[in-house]
Amino acid sequence: MLEKLRLVWESLPLLLQGAIVTLELTVSLLLVGLVLGVLVALGQVYGPRPLAMLMSAYERFFRAMPILVLLIVVNFGLAFVANTYQWDWLRLPTFAVAVLVFGLHSSAYQSQIFRGAIQAIKPGQLLAARALGMTRLQAIRYITLPQALRLAIPGWSNEYSGVLKDTSFAFAIGVTELARQGWQIATRTREMFLIFITVALIYLVLTYLGTWLLELVERRVSVPGLAGQRREEHGRVI
Amino acid sequence: MAVSSNIVVRIEDLHKRYGNEEVLKGVSFTVRQGEALAIIGPSGTGKSTLLRCINRLTEPDRGRIWLEDTEITSPQTDINAIRQQIGFVFQDFNLFAHLTALDNVRLGLLKVKRLSKREATERAMQELARVGLAEHAEKYPAQLSGGQQQRVSIARALAMDPKLMLFDEPTSALDPELIGEVLQVMQDLAEEGMTMVVVTHEMGFARSVCDEVIFMEKGVIVEQGPPQQVFVNPKQPRTRQFLGKISELYGGT
């Protein structure tokens, strides 16, 4: 027993190194997905019809792709093109490929979180902004986005916990994140069960910490009558 | 306050159609500086559409509108520059839900008029005080009553220093006991000489505060004149009928 605990203890530095890669990957892909997702959602809600349709096609395509398939196709596709044309700039590190693929994939899901949030805002507020003489972009920046981003936090927290675990697929293209570190240690030590229980616990802690942090943010930026107070208000009613 | 002979708004032959329904069928009138004009009439007769055409929140199909010497309906006109000069008050307030009362009033000053933060704050507080809400500056819309929200929205419009204020049924979404505080603010404005066009079902207000009344039905102006004439001696039978129905409902105007 003591021996096993010692093994876990000795594996921790490597596993935590992997956990840091997992976190870096998660944060980077979420940011890529956030920027693209917001743009896709804005296009879907406010764009002219052709743009809205294009955005919907984009969103459906990436939601239809299994992330593992996408990772492999893009990773080997890029390498193939780079080799064929001798484009060295296209030889991306696997971490960057993972950020790109996960980011695009997540942007499709995030776009729907933001679309729901944007559509929850009464259009009358935009009318009022335009009546003050604001441009469309100003109305979006000062009225839509501050409200939509607040409303999106609960859904976004869900996306965080989802993609955090999806990043283990980056294993397949050789990114040494948490699951891959676990795999390497487990095959070396032949303690598959023990090591992966430890890996699972680390995922649990990362998920817990992340969603807790987002809950803090949600409370911090809450505005009476908008998101954040809802729990208390609902609790009072039912 | 005297109404001057300077014309602030001129509307000529305004048309608007939604699908098969022609909502405005050639509406023309002028509003002089300092004049308070009430537009009354049954629901769904194009009153709100007319008001929204004036600052082109709704694009008219045909007809021309001028604000002083600038043609609002000309494609060359910078509509955002025009809208800064026209205050608009909506039936359901449309306050920005994520901003305090102060920030609601301040936003246009900061982002559209590009005032410094200090100037914008000062001006916004003045306007909030003018509608009697200085002590509520830090509250969010959800923390204010309907009447207070509507007064904030009036302050938000006034802060831009408009040449003209448009009110689209400003008291229709309010509980009866809150209507008075909003009408009082509007009456003060009219007495200070603000040029205003008010679409309203408040006949008492139209009659006692406004200088001119337009009765609209089915997309046309049926009758227009000073309130004494329209309310006491309407020339058109339809006007008489409508006013009769209203006084039946509300027990006298």
Interface residues (C-beta under 8 A of the other chain):
Chain A: I121 K122 G124 Q125 L127 A128 A129 R130 A131 L132 G133 M134 T135 Q138 Y142 I143 P146 Q147 R150 V223 P224 G225 L226
Chain B: N55 L57 N80 A81 I82 R83 Q84 I86 F88 F90 D92 N94 L95 F96 A97 H98 L107 G108 K111 V112 Y140 P141 A142 Q143 S153 R156 A157 M160
